[in-house]
Amino acid sequence: MTNAQVELVLAAGFLTRLRLPPVAHSDAAMARAVRWYPTVGLAIGVALAALFWGLSLIIPQALATLLTIAAGMLLTGALHEDGLADVADGLGGSGDRDRALEIMHDSRIGSYGVLALGLTLAIKITALTMLPLTSALVAIIAGHGLGRFAMAWLMAHLPYARSGGAAGFMAGAPKGTDAALWVGAAIAIALILTIGITPAIAVVLALMALLALVARRLKARLGGYTGDALGAVEQLTEALIPLVLLACL
């Protein structure tokens, strides 16, 4: 395999629960694989959009949405949903940095985590159900692609907040100038352009605002990002895209 192929396998292996060919890896290789996160996100989105389209032919769109989101959780092992819940519990449960990080490390879910997950899922389900089928398909693909781009963006613009941990390799991730990173994001935006230029501009502006807000909050409260914070921004982005597209109808 070439280096790029190895990195793609590592990225897909980290972001999904797919059984992939084993490849030699190191923290440095895992960090370089971050550049492929948007590409893997787009692939996940395409697979889920295909499922959504097929289900929508035989059952109501609301049920197709629920089953597609459930399939996405199975495919990723609910990795990002877990991160969102942990961040909500940590930031909501304590104003002290060390205590917040300790809460986030706890495997138990609290009331803040339940509320964050419930609200985010409700937004995704409602928006995808109310969107026209074509727009919903675009929202699924672009949401997953831009969600993984948002993860990489945070890594490029914030320091890693922990001294160690399972996601420690991310501290060596590319610092935002890698072409593969931006190609994945550009493809997602190009898909939204098929709906219209106004929705595409609205999505870009909304995503920029979300990333700026999340980065500022994480910097102030934790001093940087954690693996859980990356999952949280991915989920928020997934919910943001269909919501913005719905607002542009």
C-alpha positions as CSV (number, residue, x, y, z in Angstrom):
1,M,0.0,0.0,0.0
2,T,1.0,3.6,-0.6
3,N,1.3,6.0,2.4
4,A,-2.0,7.6,1.3
5,Q,-3.8,4.3,1.2
6,V,-2.5,3.3,4.7
7,E,-3.6,6.7,6.0
8,L,-7.1,6.2,4.5
9,V,-7.4,2.8,6.1
10,L,-6.3,4.2,9.5
11,A,-8.8,7.1,9.2
12,A,-11.6,4.7,8.3
13,G,-10.6,2.3,11.0
14,F,-10.7,5.1,13.6
15,L,-13.9,6.7,12.5
16,T,-15.9,3.5,11.8
17,R,-16.3,0.0,13.2
18,L,-15.6,-1.6,9.8
19,R,-13.3,-4.6,9.7
20,L,-10.5,-3.4,7.6
21,P,-7.1,-4.9,6.5
22,P,-4.6,-4.5,9.2
23,V,-1.8,-2.0,8.5
24,A,1.2,-1.0,10.4
25,H,0.6,2.2,12.3
26,S,2.1,4.7,14.7
27,D,1.0,7.9,16.4
28,A,2.6,9.8,13.6
29,A,0.7,7.8,10.9
30,M,-2.5,8.2,12.8
31,A,-1.9,12.0,13.0
32,R,-1.3,12.2,9.3
33,A,-4.5,10.2,8.6
34,V,-6.5,13.1,10.0
35,R,-6.2,14.7,6.5
36,W,-8.5,12.0,5.2
37,Y,-11.3,12.5,7.8
38,P,-13.5,14.6,5.5
39,T,-13.1,12.0,2.7
40,V,-14.1,9.1,5.0
41,G,-17.0,11.3,6.3
42,L,-18.2,11.7,2.7
43,A,-18.0,8.0,2.1
44,I,-20.0,7.4,5.3
45,G,-22.5,10.0,4.1
46,V,-22.9,8.4,0.7
47,A,-23.5,5.0,2.3
48,L,-26.1,6.4,4.7
49,A,-27.7,8.5,1.9
50,A,-28.1,5.4,-0.2
51,L,-29.8,3.6,2.7
52,F,-32.0,6.6,3.3
53,W,-33.1,6.8,-0.3
54,G,-33.9,3.1,-0.4
55,L,-35.9,3.2,2.8
56,S,-37.8,6.3,1.7
57,L,-39.2,4.3,-1.3
58,I,-41.0,1.9,1.0
59,I,-41.6,3.7,4.3
60,P,-42.4,7.3,5.4
61,Q,-39.5,9.7,5.4
62,A,-39.6,10.1,9.2
63,L,-39.0,6.4,9.7
64,A,-36.3,6.3,7.0
65,T,-34.6,9.1,8.9
66,L,-34.7,7.3,12.2
67,L,-33.4,4.1,10.7
68,T,-30.6,5.9,8.8
69,I,-29.4,7.7,11.9
70,A,-29.5,4.4,13.8
71,A,-27.4,2.8,11.0
72,G,-24.9,5.6,11.3
73,M,-24.5,5.0,15.0
74,L,-23.9,1.3,14.3
75,L,-21.4,2.1,11.6
76,T,-19.4,4.5,13.8
77,G,-20.0,2.8,17.1
78,A,-21.7,6.0,18.3
79,L,-18.2,7.4,18.7
80,H,-19.2,11.0,18.1
81,E,-22.5,10.8,20.1
82,D,-20.5,9.6,23.1
83,G,-18.2,12.6,22.7
84,L,-21.1,15.1,22.6
85,A,-22.6,13.6,25.8
86,D,-19.3,13.7,27.6
87,V,-18.6,17.3,26.7
88,A,-22.0,18.4,27.7
89,D,-21.6,16.7,31.1
90,G,-18.1,18.1,31.6
91,L,-18.8,21.7,30.6
92,G,-22.2,21.7,32.2
93,G,-21.2,19.9,35.4
94,S,-18.3,22.0,36.6
95,G,-16.7,25.4,36.0
96,D,-13.3,24.0,37.0
97,R,-11.1,22.8,34.1
98,D,-9.6,19.7,35.9
99,R,-13.0,18.7,37.3
100,A,-14.6,19.1,33.8
101,L,-12.0,16.9,32.2
102,E,-12.5,14.3,35.0
103,I,-16.3,14.3,34.3
104,M,-15.7,13.9,30.6
105,H,-13.5,10.9,31.3
106,D,-16.3,9.2,33.3
107,S,-18.1,6.6,31.2
108,R,-21.4,7.4,32.9
109,I,-23.8,9.8,31.3
110,G,-25.5,12.7,33.2
111,S,-28.5,14.9,32.7
112,Y,-26.5,17.4,30.5
113,G,-25.4,14.6,28.2
114,V,-28.9,13.2,27.9
115,L,-30.3,16.7,27.0
116,A,-27.5,17.4,24.5
117,L,-27.9,14.1,22.7
118,G,-31.7,14.3,22.8
119,L,-31.8,17.9,21.4
120,T,-29.2,17.2,18.7
121,L,-31.0,14.0,17.5
122,A,-34.3,15.8,17.5
123,I,-32.9,18.6,15.3
124,K,-31.4,16.1,12.9
125,I,-34.5,13.9,12.7
126,T,-37.0,16.8,12.4
127,A,-34.9,18.7,9.7
128,L,-34.2,15.6,7.6
129,T,-37.9,14.6,7.8
130,M,-39.1,18.0,6.7
131,L,-36.6,18.5,3.9
132,P,-37.4,17.4,0.3
133,L,-35.9,14.1,-0.4
134,T,-33.1,15.4,-2.7
135,S,-32.1,18.1,-0.2
136,A,-32.1,15.5,2.6
137,L,-29.8,13.3,0.7
138,V,-27.4,16.2,0.2
139,A,-27.7,17.1,3.9
140,I,-26.7,13.6,5.0
141,I,-23.6,13.4,2.7
142,A,-22.5,17.0,3.3
143,G,-23.2,16.8,7.0
144,H,-21.0,13.8,7.5
145,G,-18.2,15.2,5.3
146,L,-18.2,18.7,6.9
147,G,-18.6,17.1,10.4
148,R,-15.2,15.3,10.0
149,F,-13.7,18.5,8.5
150,A,-14.8,20.4,11.6
151,M,-12.9,17.8,13.7
152,A,-9.8,18.4,11.7
153,W,-10.3,22.2,11.8
154,L,-10.4,22.1,15.6
155,M,-7.2,20.1,15.8
156,A,-5.5,22.6,13.5
157,H,-6.6,25.7,15.6
158,L,-6.5,24.5,19.2
159,P,-3.9,22.7,21.4
160,Y,-4.6,19.3,22.8
161,A,-6.0,19.8,26.3
162,R,-4.9,16.6,27.9
163,S,-1.4,15.5,28.7
164,G,-2.1,12.0,27.4
165,G,-5.1,9.7,26.6
166,A,-6.3,7.6,23.7
167,A,-6.5,10.6,21.4
168,G,-3.1,11.9,22.2
169,F,-1.9,11.2,18.7
170,M,-4.1,14.0,17.5
171,A,-1.7,16.6,18.8
172,G,0.4,15.9,15.7
173,A,-2.4,16.3,13.2
174,P,-1.9,18.5,10.1
175,K,-2.3,22.2,10.9
176,G,-5.0,23.0,8.4
177,T,-3.1,23.5,5.1
178,D,-3.2,19.9,3.8
179,A,-4.9,19.7,0.4
180,A,-6.9,16.5,1.1
181,L,-8.5,18.2,4.0
182,W,-9.9,21.1,1.9
183,V,-10.8,18.9,-1.1
184,G,-13.2,16.9,1.1
185,A,-14.8,20.1,2.4
186,A,-15.0,21.6,-1.1
187,I,-16.8,18.5,-2.4
188,A,-19.3,18.8,0.4
189,I,-20.0,22.4,-0.4
190,A,-20.2,21.6,-4.1
191,L,-23.0,19.2,-3.3
192,I,-24.9,21.9,-1.5
193,L,-24.4,24.2,-4.5
194,T,-26.6,21.7,-6.4
195,I,-29.5,22.9,-4.3
196,G,-28.6,26.6,-4.7
197,I,-25.9,29.2,-4.0
198,T,-27.9,30.8,-1.1
199,P,-27.9,27.5,0.9
200,A,-24.2,27.0,0.2
201,I,-23.3,30.4,1.4
202,A,-25.6,30.0,4.4
203,V,-23.9,26.7,5.3
204,V,-20.4,28.1,5.0
205,L,-21.3,31.1,7.2
206,A,-23.1,29.0,9.8
207,L,-20.3,26.5,10.0
208,M,-17.7,29.3,10.4
209,A,-19.8,30.7,13.2
210,L,-20.2,27.3,14.9
211,L,-16.5,26.5,14.7
212,A,-15.5,29.9,16.1
213,L,-18.0,29.6,18.9
214,V,-16.9,26.1,19.8
215,A,-13.2,26.9,19.6
216,R,-13.6,29.9,21.8
217,R,-15.6,28.0,24.4
218,L,-13.2,25.1,24.5
219,K,-10.2,27.4,24.7
220,A,-11.7,29.3,27.6
221,R,-13.0,26.2,29.6
222,L,-10.5,23.5,28.8
223,G,-7.5,25.2,27.3
224,G,-7.9,23.3,24.0
225,Y,-9.7,20.3,22.5
226,T,-10.1,16.7,23.6
227,G,-11.2,13.6,21.7
228,D,-14.7,14.1,23.1
229,A,-14.8,17.7,21.9
230,L,-14.1,16.5,18.4
231,G,-17.0,14.2,18.6
232,A,-19.2,17.0,19.9
233,V,-18.3,19.4,17.0
234,E,-18.9,16.6,14.5
235,Q,-22.4,16.0,15.9
236,L,-23.2,19.7,16.0
237,T,-22.2,20.1,12.4
238,E,-24.3,17.1,11.3
239,A,-27.3,18.8,13.0
240,L,-26.4,22.3,11.6
241,I,-26.4,21.4,7.9
242,P,-30.0,20.1,7.5
243,L,-31.2,22.8,9.8
244,V,-29.6,25.6,7.7
245,L,-30.9,23.9,4.5
246,L,-34.4,23.8,5.9
247,A,-34.2,27.5,6.8
248,C,-33.2,28.3,3.3
249,L,-36.3,26.6,1.7
